[in-house]
């Protein structure tokens, strides 16, 4: 298992990532022990490490959306506390863009994991393959709507090729419709 995942979810782990994950879960249960857990992390100046561990581990929990969501929430929770002295010295624990990019990637990976699509990828595979290859594969499998939604989700991020990617999906869909109509009239 990757180190981030072992730190955050490992059995008996007392790493900052595990403490932050526990603190966030306790906050969700309105348990007062959450404050102690968070205080331990903050006193040791480990909030940035804890946030990074939780967000990194979320990228590995592809087959377990419940853990994925829990780790993302913990990372966002930790990022909110990454202020004060640590933020002045080292900057924010995780930039908001990085967290929203990770959440967007998780949404895409979860959509690809659905049985009707059947393309389970890890976060590393997703980044290595690239969005264009994934969208092209979805088009070749006939999942045009999902391919279009994925490419449109990247448009608001101002990715320079996102608009072209959406046009590519629409073009592939039109070609498939025309060829299937031509075959049905023959």
Order of alpha helices (4+ residues) and beta strands (2+ residues): alpha-alpha-alpha-alpha-alpha-alpha-alpha-alpha-alpha-alpha-alpha
